[in-house]
Amino acid sequence: MPEVTTRFMIRRPNLRLAEAWLPCPMPGDAQEMVEVPLLGSVSAGMPIEACPSVSHIRVPRRMVRRNTYALRVRGDSMIDCNIFDGDVIIIEQCESAENGETAVVMINNREVTLKKLYIEKSGVRLQPANQQMAPIFLRNSDIQVLGMVMGVVRQGELAA
């Protein structure tokens, strides 16, 4: 059975997400790895029904902040931010996001998606980071920010 390559990337602050990723070296000491709950999947495309499931993923301790969890990405809407289908994103739970931040957002208490969040006069725009996909326009009251992307775990061919 071939060995699976895993690559960890941590977000550098104050940079656009497409340029913010810094390789996070694999710690030499197993004690520098911690378990983070992997709570299911998030759509990077059309929003999907929120279906929580719980397992765990081990990541370098420096990728973990308070209230951290992970989600597996399904879809291609965030490829221009270097987040691909099958990646696991490390999320810091929070209830708000700055204009233009990449966030996990719940829509109408049912569906969850990963998009860039823009606050506009008429409401909220959830913008994909893929020119082939259209934005989603909603009222402020239709969304709830669940967290911000702080890191990426990539396995397989894309990690090499």
C-alpha positions in Angstrom: 0.0 0.0 0.0 1.6 3.4 -1.0 2.4 5.9 1.7 0.0 8.9 1.7 1.7 12.3 1.8 0.2 14.8 4.2 1.0 18.5 4.1 0.0 21.1 6.7 -0.4 24.7 5.9 -1.0 27.5 8.4 -2.5 30.9 7.6 -0.3 33.9 8.0 -2.3 36.9 9.4 -3.1 40.1 7.4 -2.7 38.6 4.0 -5.2 37.7 1.3 -6.0 34.0 1.7 -4.7 33.1 -1.7 -1.2 34.3 -0.6 -1.5 33.6 3.1 -0.5 29.9 3.3 2.8 29.0 4.9 3.9 25.4 5.1 3.7 24.1 8.6 6.5 21.5 9.0 5.6 18.1 10.5 6.7 18.1 14.1 9.5 15.7 15.0 7.9 15.0 18.3 4.5 13.1 18.5 3.6 15.2 21.5 3.5 18.3 19.3 0.5 16.8 17.5 -3.0 17.2 18.9 -6.4 15.8 18.0 -9.0 18.2 16.6 -12.6 17.1 16.1 -13.4 16.5 12.4 -17.1 17.5 12.4 -18.1 16.5 8.9 -18.0 18.2 5.5 -18.5 21.8 4.2 -19.5 22.6 0.7 -17.1 24.7 -1.5 -19.8 25.0 -4.1 -23.6 25.0 -3.6 -24.5 24.9 0.1 -25.2 21.4 1.5 -27.3 20.3 4.4 -25.5 20.4 7.7 -25.0 16.8 8.7 -22.6 16.7 11.7 -20.5 13.6 12.2 -17.6 13.4 14.6 -14.2 11.8 14.2 -10.7 13.3 14.8 -7.7 14.4 12.9 -4.2 14.9 14.2 -2.5 18.3 13.4 0.5 20.2 14.6 -0.2 22.0 17.9 0.7 25.4 16.4 -2.4 25.1 14.0 -4.8 24.9 17.0 -6.3 27.9 18.8 -9.2 27.9 21.2 -12.4 26.4 19.9 -10.8 24.8 16.9 -12.4 22.1 14.7 -12.0 20.7 11.3 -14.2 20.1 8.2 -13.6 18.2 5.0 -14.1 20.4 1.9 -16.4 19.1 -0.9 -16.3 21.1 -4.1 -14.2 23.5 -6.1 -15.5 27.0 -5.3 -12.4 28.0 -3.3 -9.6 26.9 -5.6 -8.3 30.4 -6.1 -7.6 30.5 -2.4 -5.7 27.2 -2.6 -8.4 25.2 -0.9 -9.3 22.1 -2.9 -11.9 19.3 -2.9 -10.8 16.8 -0.3 -8.8 19.2 1.8 -9.5 19.4 5.5 -9.7 22.9 6.7 -8.9 23.9 10.3 -11.5 26.3 11.6 -11.4 28.7 14.6 -15.0 29.0 15.8 -16.3 32.6 15.8 -19.5 34.4 15.3 -18.4 37.2 13.0 -16.0 37.8 10.1 -14.3 40.8 8.6 -15.4 42.0 5.2 -13.7 39.7 2.6 -12.7 37.0 5.0 -13.1 33.3 4.1 -15.6 31.8 6.5 -17.8 28.8 7.2 -21.4 30.1 7.0 -24.7 28.5 7.9 -27.6 29.6 5.7 -31.2 29.5 7.1 -30.1 27.2 10.0 -29.9 24.3 7.5 -27.1 24.5 4.9 -23.4 25.1 5.3 -20.9 26.6 2.8 -17.3 27.9 2.6 -17.1 31.3 0.9 -15.6 34.8 1.2 -18.1 37.0 3.1 -18.8 40.5 1.9 -21.3 42.8 3.7 -23.1 45.1 1.3 -25.9 47.7 1.5 -28.5 45.2 0.3 -27.3 42.3 2.5 -24.5 39.7 2.3 -22.6 38.4 -0.7 -21.0 34.9 -0.4 -18.3 35.0 -3.0 -16.6 31.9 -4.4 -12.9 32.0 -5.1 -13.5 30.4 -8.5 -14.4 32.6 -11.5 -16.5 29.8 -12.9 -19.0 30.1 -10.0 -21.6 32.8 -9.2 -21.9 34.5 -5.8 -24.8 33.9 -3.5 -26.7 37.0 -2.3 -28.7 36.8 1.0 -30.1 39.0 3.7 -28.0 39.4 6.8 -30.6 37.6 8.9 -30.3 34.5 6.6 -26.7 33.7 7.6 -24.7 32.8 10.7 -20.9 32.8 10.7 -19.6 29.6 12.2 -15.9 30.1 11.9 -12.8 31.3 10.1 -10.3 29.2 8.1 -7.0 29.1 9.9 -5.2 26.1 8.3 -5.4 23.4 5.7 -4.5 19.7 5.8 -3.9 18.3 2.3 -3.4 14.6 1.6 -2.6 12.6 -1.5 -1.5 13.9 -4.9 -2.1 17.6 -4.2 0.2 17.4 -1.1 3.2 16.2 -3.0 
